[in-house]
Amino acid sequence: MLATIEPLDRIAVQLGPISIYWYGIIIALGAYLGLVLAVRETQRQGLPKETFVDLILWAVPIAIVSARIYYVIFQWGYYKDNPGDIFAIWEGGIAIHGALIGSVITALVFTRKRGLSFWKITDIAAPSIILGQAIGRWGNFMNQEAHGGEVTRSFLENLMLPDFIVNQMFINGTYYHPTFLYESLWNLVGFVILILLQRTNVKRGEVFLSYVIWYSIGRFFIEGLRTDSLMLTESLRMAQVISVVLIIGAIIIIVYRRMKKNPKPYNEKS
């Protein structure tokens, strides 16, 4: 019975020699919905409507490239012998921390050139980013990657998961933790929290920094379940180390800015 379980087809559309993968469609969907959300919030904040359209034209490709570079660096043992696979991003293998590095650098340059508040722009972007991550994890689901350790089918069924998820977690004869789902749900909760924060008197920068803290807490624990972690050393998972650094760093920045900088409220239009 188990041997008859077939994974979902990773290819959504086949146009002759061109394959369009679900992974790419799902990532693109997350980016699009995030852009729509950011544009609406940009208008609510009294900024030019085209601000995020212009930003995303730079941020998305740079984020994808930086995410791939980050991943390849920590998997160099494989890619040095298979250089042709470096560009095969439809197979998966992009790291969110690499994407964040590229996106933050892009936002710094963009806001400086446009004379905009970096913190204001990142606050607007934060819910869009975490929503995109929540959706994007389903691309990992289609690729049967970013899963956790071995479990039983009964364990998955006890989580009240639909059969299509349970069956997709059956990989090479074994069932695995659906860590993609854990992170997707964690991010959806974070999305709601960030949207609510945008409606409060929170200071500029604190919506984005709250995103950093929330995402990093979830990633730290979920990463501990995964079997494909990028490793800093034999015993240290890179994502967990970075998550701890980001949590501490974000808290320090919030406290420092509150004590020394007296930042404007997020919802102040000027």
Phi, psi and omega in degrees: 000313182298325184292342182273354181287118180255139178290158176296147181291124181287341181267123180276317183220135176244113179247087184063236180279356184264124178252128176253116187269147175302325180305310180293320179297316182293318177298317180295321178298316178299318180294320181294312180296324176297320179294315179302315180297315182294322179296319179296318180290326176300315179294321178297329180273002176078020178262160180303136184303325185281358185306308184281335174296315178296317182295316185291334176299330176266317189292319184295306179297322179294320179296318180295315180296314181292325177295321180289318178301315179303312181296314182297321180303316183275358173238029187298332178303326177275313188287337177294334178263349180226062186299333180294336181279351181301325185267359184275064184289343177293344176277000184095183177094049169237137187257127184299324180295325175294321178296320180295320178301311180296320181292318180295317178298317178299316180295323178299313180293315183299311183293326178294318180290329182268354182069034181254163176282120178301316183293323178297314181295318180291327176297318178296321185284334189307309178299325179294320180297312184288330174294316177300322178293319180299318179287317184300330179299337177287342170293320175299321178301314181295328180273358183055048180229176180057036178263173180262200182285181184291141174220179176259163177297322180296326176300313180293320179294327178291342175278001179063036179276145176294158185300326184294330176283314179303313182293325180289339177275004175268104188234119179052043174087005183222145174270146183229157173304130176277067183296336174302320182288318179302314182289323179299315180293319177302317181291326177295320175297317177299322178301313179298317180299316182293321176299318179294321178299324180296344180261009181251188179266027180300150180283156177302137180096340188276341172291312180295316180293328175294322174301313181302315182293311183298310181299318184293324177297311179297317182296323181302311184285319180292324179301327180296342179268344188280156182251358185240027185296143169284129188256136173278315171226186181296335184244351183251121176278129185302316183296325179289319178298313180296322179300316179297316179299317181293320179299310181296315181298317181295319179296317179299316181296317179300312182296315181299313182293324178295321184277325189249331190255339183047062183296154179291155174297148180303317186276006174282124188290331185287000000 
